[in-house]
Amino acid sequence: MEIERWERSEEISDAEKKVIQETWSRVYANCEDVGVSILIRFFVNFPSAKQYFSQFKHMEDPLEMERSLQLRKHARRVMGAINTVVENLNDSEKVSSVLALVGKAHALKHKVEPIYFKKLTGVMLEVIAEEYANDFTPEVHGAWTKMKTLIYTHVTAAYKEVGWAQ
């Protein structure tokens, strides 16, 4: 079975890790607002993803979503997990461990289809690129593309590990 190119994790060089960490430090300074922007865009672009969230699955209005305490709480959790990965880019075991926990929880407890991680990481990259356009050079974009692939690859590996059947 051929794995599509997007799903193969490319090695992130030390220079790219530094670029990711520098960019992320600016993003994470506004973690809740950026996280909320990412989740709102994700739910607007992929409304079927809301089915996994009983607290806000019926919300259509982005302003209502923005005011949702549950959405804000989830945004902080998402950003916190990404922060842990970014902070530990030089420790591949820690990165694998964190993303395996995320993958297993979403597979076993929440029953989230793994394709939503591909969609979410794509939206994350779009929002960061727009909100930090001055910092988002082609070099930064390339490094973050590898980062989103790393997240998706590790999360879906956890799905396979627990025997996820679609």
C-alpha positions in Angstrom: 0.0 0.0 0.0 1.5 3.3 -1.1 1.5 6.0 1.5 0.7 9.4 0.0 3.6 11.9 0.1 1.8 14.1 2.7 1.8 11.3 5.2 5.6 10.5 5.1 7.3 12.5 7.8 10.4 14.2 6.5 13.3 14.8 8.9 13.2 18.3 10.4 16.7 19.7 10.4 18.2 21.5 13.4 17.8 24.8 11.5 14.2 24.1 10.8 13.5 23.2 14.4 15.0 26.5 15.4 12.7 28.3 12.9 9.7 26.5 14.2 10.5 27.3 17.8 11.2 30.9 17.0 7.9 31.3 15.1 6.0 29.4 17.7 7.2 31.6 20.5 5.4 34.5 18.9 2.3 32.5 18.1 2.2 31.0 21.6 2.3 34.4 23.2 -1.3 34.7 21.9 -2.1 31.0 22.3 -5.8 31.3 23.3 -6.7 33.8 20.5 -4.7 31.9 17.9 -6.1 28.6 19.1 -9.7 29.9 18.9 -9.1 31.3 15.4 -7.8 27.9 14.3 -10.7 26.0 15.8 -13.3 28.4 14.4 -11.8 28.2 10.9 -11.6 24.4 11.2 -15.3 24.1 12.2 -16.4 26.6 9.5 -14.5 24.8 6.8 -15.2 21.3 8.1 -18.6 21.5 9.9 -18.7 17.7 10.2 -15.9 18.0 12.7 -18.3 19.6 15.2 -20.1 16.2 15.6 -17.4 15.2 18.2 -18.2 18.2 20.5 -21.5 18.0 22.2 -21.0 21.5 23.7 -20.8 23.4 20.5 -21.8 21.0 17.7 -24.9 23.0 16.9 -23.2 26.4 16.8 -23.1 27.9 13.3 -22.1 31.5 14.1 -18.4 32.1 14.4 -19.0 34.8 17.0 -21.0 32.4 19.1 -18.2 29.9 18.8 -15.6 32.5 19.8 -17.6 33.2 23.0 -17.9 29.5 23.9 -16.0 28.7 27.0 -15.8 25.0 26.0 -14.3 25.9 22.6 -11.8 28.3 24.3 -10.8 25.5 26.8 -10.3 23.0 23.9 -8.3 25.6 22.0 -6.0 26.0 25.0 -5.5 22.2 25.2 -4.7 22.0 21.5 -2.2 24.8 21.7 -0.7 23.3 24.9 -0.2 20.0 23.1 1.5 21.7 20.1 3.6 23.7 22.5 4.8 20.6 24.2 5.8 19.1 20.8 7.5 22.3 19.7 9.4 22.7 23.0 10.6 19.1 22.7 11.5 18.9 19.0 15.0 17.8 19.9 13.6 14.9 21.9 12.0 12.6 19.4 10.8 10.1 22.1 9.0 12.9 24.0 7.4 14.1 20.7 6.3 10.5 19.9 4.9 10.0 23.4 2.9 13.3 23.4 1.4 12.7 20.0 0.7 9.0 20.8 -1.3 10.1 23.8 -3.3 12.6 21.7 -3.8 9.9 19.0 -4.9 7.2 21.3 -7.3 9.5 23.2 -8.9 10.7 20.0 -9.1 7.1 18.6 -10.4 5.3 21.7 -12.2 7.9 23.8 -13.5 10.4 21.3 -13.7 8.2 18.2 -12.5 11.0 16.0 -11.7 10.0 12.4 -8.0 10.5 11.8 -8.5 12.5 8.6 -9.6 15.4 10.9 -6.0 15.7 12.1 -4.8 16.3 8.5 -7.5 18.9 8.1 -6.8 20.6 11.4 -3.0 20.8 10.9 -3.7 22.3 7.4 -5.9 24.9 9.0 -3.4 25.6 11.7 -0.7 26.3 9.1 -3.1 28.6 7.2 -4.0 30.6 10.3 -0.5 31.0 11.5 0.7 32.0 8.0 -2.0 34.7 7.8 -1.7 36.0 11.3 2.1 36.1 11.2 2.5 36.9 7.5 5.6 39.1 8.1 7.4 36.1 9.8 6.1 33.5 7.4 8.9 33.4 4.8 9.1 30.4 2.3 11.8 28.9 4.7 9.4 29.1 7.7 6.5 27.7 5.6 8.7 24.8 4.6 9.6 24.0 8.2 6.0 24.3 9.4 4.9 22.0 6.5 7.2 19.4 7.9 5.9 20.1 11.4 2.3 19.5 10.4 3.3 16.3 8.6 5.2 15.1 11.8 2.0 15.8 13.9 -0.3 13.9 11.5 2.2 11.0 11.0 2.6 10.4 14.7 -1.0 10.8 15.6 -2.2 8.4 12.9 0.5 5.9 13.9 -1.2 5.8 17.3 -4.5 5.1 15.6 -2.9 2.1 13.8 -1.3 1.0 17.1 -4.7 0.7 18.8 -6.2 -1.1 15.8 -8.4 1.8 14.5 -10.9 0.4 12.0 -12.7 2.9 9.8 
